[in-house]
Amino acid sequence: MTTVTTGRHPSPAYAGTGRLIRLALRRDRVQVPVWLVAFAVVYAVSVWSLKDLYPTSNDLHLIAVSSAVSPVVLATNGLVSGDSLGAVVAAQALLFLALAAGLMNSMMVVRHTRQNEETGRAELVGAAVVGRRAMLTAALLVALATDVVLVVLIAAISAAFGLPVGGSVAIGAATGAAGLAFAGIGAVTAQVTQGSRAANGLAGAALGLSFLLRAVGDSTGSVDESGVRVTSSWPSWLTPIGWAQQVRPFDTDSWWVFAIFAVFLVATVWLAYALTGRRDHGAGLVQPRPGPPRAAPRLPTALGFAWRMQRTTLLWWALGIAVLAATYGSVADEMDNFLDEGGAVADMMTQLGGGAKALTDAYFAVIFLMMSFFTAAYAVQSVLRMHGEEASGRVEPLLSTALSRTRWMLSHIAVVVGGIVVLHVILGVVVAITYGIAIGDLGGPLGSLLPAALAFVPAVLLVAATAILCVGALPHRAGSVAWGLFAVWMLIGQIGPLLNLPQWVMDLSPFVHVPALPAADLRALPLIVLTVVAVLLAAAGVAALRRRDIAVQ
């Protein structure tokens, strides 16, 4: 037998990569621009606000000194390295940029690899001339191209604000390198697991572990004689997020750190390619555990089946919320001392916290606002699980039984609503207990902090209801529209007060209407209105699903 090879595909394993790249770019023609615009807007607003908060070199020096000696700020904001405007921007913004870039890249690679296999798209594409490694290669190249654009955006915005060009390129490159590192991690997790949700979960766990190790390393580091430069301890050097900070943009601009990124990326990509050749198509290296011989009594019910599908997501979100809540609650007492010395920082915290005079109350108001963004992200993700089941065709066999569309959708909605309430209870209880331990009054803060956490439930319910409406009325654009609206509302709630946006713009975000407890008095009317609107939107979503065909991709 003679094997004939053509000059077009010198390596059959990569055949069809170019066409798969075009396919991936077409699928991401909305998502990638939204990500990049969000990066640009958030970073530009951050630089602008920091430049406005600290107009003089003395202001910049004071915030750098006070941040360098605060383990809380080092753990939550990032590594302090210098007292120039650029160095303060890097200390405040680079951590967020690196985390967001890591999330974007890992989800992108999983979306174009494991999700394609899970939905059957890869099998359809594989019927053509497509090599074994082509799909993974296309996903990685699309991630690389996106990161290159992100590097240029961050560098251009920095330079536009008058920051040094070298540091501008360094902070952009550090962000892109962190993203590529997690693209490699996503490529590995996509080979290990059999489902895209599990692959994203493993990559997200790696991202969370990277954040925690970096937080430990930075908060336990040492401050040099200048008082504005922190030397991290060894845990920070174990993670891509820590490496991004060790570039120290606008200070030393340590370009040699990118060699660590290069070695890590090569290692993870090599491992992903090796694993690709050692598993069956559609399968992962770790096989799912077989279920029990008999189903639980509640599993055949609509609510029991919805809970079975959603419980793992809720568990991981609950664990993450608990860890963050414990962190913020345990340092609240120290944060009070930090804000007393913070000047402009204290003013900003007070403004975000509803104008409270007590800095501790303003701090808690801001923390509950920030954490409500996380619970809202859980709500959107869980609601869109219905969209995923519909698009993959798995919901059709269910609806061919006596289960109606309304019961199917309402069961998932009930689980999501219950999950939202549970997450906010965990948030309020954990923050109150850890803060009570720190001040020596274990149960004292619970009476004020638990209601403050629960006050954001109506706003999160409205976000979830909007996602429900998208699933019902916009089946082909549900994900992009739901996440896009969430991002806009989050930005308005987070930076709107700092930018003094017009009130009609502020009113577009449901988070703005929540009383900033415990810094403000409880007002029931806005919460009632938010809840009523959420119920109406959810009802409209259910009605829309009943009146259209099932959409299968």
ChimeraX attribute file (.defattr): number of C-alpha atoms within 10 A of each C-alpha:
attribute: neighborCount
match mode: 1-to-1
recipient: residues
	/A:1	3
	/A:2	4
	/A:3	4
	/A:4	5
	/A:5	10
	/A:6	8
	/A:7	6
	/A:8	9
	/A:9	14
	/A:10	10
	/A:11	12
	/A:12	16
	/A:13	17
	/A:14	19
	/A:15	20
	/A:16	22
	/A:17	23
	/A:18	15
	/A:19	14
	/A:20	21
	/A:21	20
	/A:22	13
	/A:23	14
	/A:24	19
	/A:25	17
	/A:26	10
	/A:27	13
	/A:28	16
	/A:29	11
	/A:30	13
	/A:31	17
	/A:32	17
	/A:33	12
	/A:34	16
	/A:35	17
	/A:36	18
	/A:37	13
	/A:38	16
	/A:39	18
	/A:40	17
	/A:41	12
	/A:42	16
	/A:43	21
	/A:44	17
	/A:45	14
	/A:46	16
	/A:47	22
	/A:48	14
	/A:49	16
	/A:50	19
	/A:51	17
	/A:52	11
	/A:53	17
	/A:54	19
	/A:55	11
	/A:56	12
	/A:57	11
	/A:58	12
	/A:59	17
	/A:60	22
	/A:61	19
	/A:62	18
	/A:63	20
	/A:64	23
	/A:65	20
	/A:66	17
	/A:67	25
	/A:68	29
	/A:69	20
	/A:70	15
	/A:71	20
	/A:72	22
	/A:73	22
	/A:74	25
	/A:75	20
	/A:76	20
	/A:77	18
	/A:78	28
	/A:79	33
	/A:80	32
	/A:81	29
	/A:82	26
	/A:83	25
	/A:84	20
	/A:85	24
	/A:86	26
	/A:87	27
	/A:88	29
	/A:89	24
	/A:90	29
	/A:91	26
	/A:92	21
	/A:93	19
	/A:94	26
	/A:95	22
	/A:96	20
	/A:97	25
	/A:98	28
	/A:99	20
	/A:100	17
	/A:101	26
	/A:102	30
	/A:103	20
	/A:104	22
	/A:105	30
	/A:106	30
	/A:107	25
	/A:108	25
	/A:109	31
	/A:110	29
	/A:111	23
	/A:112	28
	/A:113	26
	/A:114	32
	/A:115	22
	/A:116	18
	/A:117	21
	/A:118	18
	/A:119	20
	/A:120	15
	/A:121	15
	/A:122	19
	/A:123	14
	/A:124	11
	/A:125	15
	/A:126	15
	/A:127	8
	/A:128	10
	/A:129	15
	/A:130	19
	/A:131	18
	/A:132	19
	/A:133	20
	/A:134	23
	/A:135	29
	/A:136	26
	/A:137	24
	/A:138	25
	/A:139	24
	/A:140	26
	/A:141	18
	/A:142	23
	/A:143	23
	/A:144	18
	/A:145	11
	/A:146	23
	/A:147	24
	/A:148	17
	/A:149	14
	/A:150	23
	/A:151	21
	/A:152	16
	/A:153	21
	/A:154	25
	/A:155	22
	/A:156	18
	/A:157	18
	/A:158	23
	/A:159	16
	/A:160	13
	/A:161	14
	/A:162	12
	/A:163	20
	/A:164	17
	/A:165	14
	/A:166	15
	/A:167	24
	/A:168	27
	/A:169	22
	/A:170	26
	/A:171	30
	/A:172	27
	/A:173	24
	/A:174	29
	/A:175	29
	/A:176	27
	/A:177	28
	/A:178	29
	/A:179	30
	/A:180	28
	/A:181	26
	/A:182	30
	/A:183	31
	/A:184	27
	/A:185	30
	/A:186	34
	/A:187	34
	/A:188	26
	/A:189	28
	/A:190	34
	/A:191	30
	/A:192	22
	/A:193	22
	/A:194	22
	/A:195	22
	/A:196	23
	/A:197	19
	/A:198	18
	/A:199	28
	/A:200	24
	/A:201	19
	/A:202	20
	/A:203	27
	/A:204	20
	/A:205	14
	/A:206	18
	/A:207	22
	/A:208	14
	/A:209	14
	/A:210	20
	/A:211	23
	/A:212	20
	/A:213	19
	/A:214	31
	/A:215	26
	/A:216	18
	/A:217	23
	/A:218	30
	/A:219	24
	/A:220	19
	/A:221	21
	/A:222	16
	/A:223	17
	/A:224	12
	/A:225	8
	/A:226	10
	/A:227	20
	/A:228	24
	/A:229	23
	/A:230	24
	/A:231	19
	/A:232	24
	/A:233	15
	/A:234	15
	/A:235	18
	/A:236	28
	/A:237	20
	/A:238	13
	/A:239	20
	/A:240	28
	/A:241	33
	/A:242	27
	/A:243	21
	/A:244	30
	/A:245	29
	/A:246	23
	/A:247	22
	/A:248	26
	/A:249	30
	/A:250	26
	/A:251	20
	/A:252	15
	/A:253	18
	/A:254	16
	/A:255	14
	/A:256	10
	/A:257	16
	/A:258	18
	/A:259	10
	/A:260	13
	/A:261	20
	/A:262	13
	/A:263	11
	/A:264	18
	/A:265	20
	/A:266	13
	/A:267	13
	/A:268	19
	/A:269	21
	/A:270	15
	/A:271	16
	/A:272	22
	/A:273	17
	/A:274	14
	/A:275	18
	/A:276	21
	/A:277	13
	/A:278	11
	/A:279	14
	/A:280	9
	/A:281	16
	/A:282	19
	/A:283	17
	/A:284	21
	/A:285	16
	/A:286	11
	/A:287	10
	/A:288	11
	/A:289	6
	/A:290	6
	/A:291	7
	/A:292	7
	/A:293	6
	/A:294	6
	/A:295	9
	/A:296	11
	/A:297	8
	/A:298	12
	/A:299	13
	/A:300	11
	/A:301	15
	/A:302	19
	/A:303	20
	/A:304	17
	/A:305	16
	/A:306	23
	/A:307	19
	/A:308	13
	/A:309	16
	/A:310	18
	/A:311	15
	/A:312	14
	/A:313	16
	/A:314	23
	/A:315	13
	/A:316	15
	/A:317	18
	/A:318	20
	/A:319	13
	/A:320	16
	/A:321	21
	/A:322	20
	/A:323	16
	/A:324	17
	/A:325	24
	/A:326	20
	/A:327	18
	/A:328	23
	/A:329	25
	/A:330	22
	/A:331	17
	/A:332	23
	/A:333	15
	/A:334	14
	/A:335	21
	/A:336	18
	/A:337	13
	/A:338	20
	/A:339	20
	/A:340	13
	/A:341	14
	/A:342	19
	/A:343	15
	/A:344	16
	/A:345	17
	/A:346	18
	/A:347	19
	/A:348	18
	/A:349	23
	/A:350	23
	/A:351	16
	/A:352	23
	/A:353	29
	/A:354	20
	/A:355	17
	/A:356	21
	/A:357	14
	/A:358	13
	/A:359	22
	/A:360	23
	/A:361	25
	/A:362	27
	/A:363	24
	/A:364	24
	/A:365	26
	/A:366	22
	/A:367	20
	/A:368	27
	/A:369	25
	/A:370	15
	/A:371	19
	/A:372	26
	/A:373	23
	/A:374	18
	/A:375	28
	/A:376	22
	/A:377	20
	/A:378	23
	/A:379	26
	/A:380	24
	/A:381	19
	/A:382	25
	/A:383	28
	/A:384	21
	/A:385	19
	/A:386	21
	/A:387	26
	/A:388	20
	/A:389	14
	/A:390	18
	/A:391	18
	/A:392	16
	/A:393	16
	/A:394	14
	/A:395	18
	/A:396	16
	/A:397	9
	/A:398	14
	/A:399	14
	/A:400	10
	/A:401	8
	/A:402	8
	/A:403	13
	/A:404	14
	/A:405	19
	/A:406	13
	/A:407	16
	/A:408	20
	/A:409	23
	/A:410	18
	/A:411	18
	/A:412	23
	/A:413	23
	/A:414	14
	/A:415	21
	/A:416	25
	/A:417	18
	/A:418	12
	/A:419	23
	/A:420	25
	/A:421	19
	/A:422	16
	/A:423	27
	/A:424	27
	/A:425	18
	/A:426	19
	/A:427	28
	/A:428	25
	/A:429	24
	/A:430	25
	/A:431	31
	/A:432	27
	/A:433	22
	/A:434	23
	/A:435	27
	/A:436	20
	/A:437	16
	/A:438	16
	/A:439	14
	/A:440	10
	/A:441	14
	/A:442	14
	/A:443	14
	/A:444	15
	/A:445	19
	/A:446	19
	/A:447	12
	/A:448	15
	/A:449	26
	/A:450	21
	/A:451	17
	/A:452	26
	/A:453	28
	/A:454	21
	/A:455	24
	/A:456	30
	/A:457	26
	/A:458	25
	/A:459	26
	/A:460	30
	/A:461	27
	/A:462	25
	/A:463	28
	/A:464	31
	/A:465	28
	/A:466	28
	/A:467	30
	/A:468	31
	/A:469	25
	/A:470	27
	/A:471	28
	/A:472	25
	/A:473	20
	/A:474	20
	/A:475	20
	/A:476	15
	/A:477	13
	/A:478	21
	/A:479	21
	/A:480	15
	/A:481	18
	/A:482	24
	/A:483	20
	/A:484	16
	/A:485	15
	/A:486	23
	/A:487	17
	/A:488	14
	/A:489	22
	/A:490	23
	/A:491	17
	/A:492	22
	/A:493	23
	/A:494	19
	/A:495	17
	/A:496	19
	/A:497	18
	/A:498	16
	/A:499	12
	/A:500	10
	/A:501	12
	/A:502	10
	/A:503	11
	/A:504	8
	/A:505	12
	/A:506	20
	/A:507	14
	/A:508	14
	/A:509	23
	/A:510	23
	/A:511	27
	/A:512	23
	/A:513	20
	/A:514	23
	/A:515	21
	/A:516	28
	/A:517	28
	/A:518	25
	/A:519	24
	/A:520	18
	/A:521	9
	/A:522	16
	/A:523	14
	/A:524	11
	/A:525	11
	/A:526	17
	/A:527	19
	/A:528	12
	/A:529	14
	/A:530	22
	/A:531	19
	/A:532	15
	/A:533	17
	/A:534	23
	/A:535	16
	/A:536	15
	/A:537	21
	/A:538	25
	/A:539	17
	/A:540	19
	/A:541	22
	/A:542	23
	/A:543	16
	/A:544	18
	/A:545	21
	/A:546	16
	/A:547	10
	/A:548	11
	/A:549	9
	/A:550	17
	/A:551	14
	/A:552	16
	/A:553	12
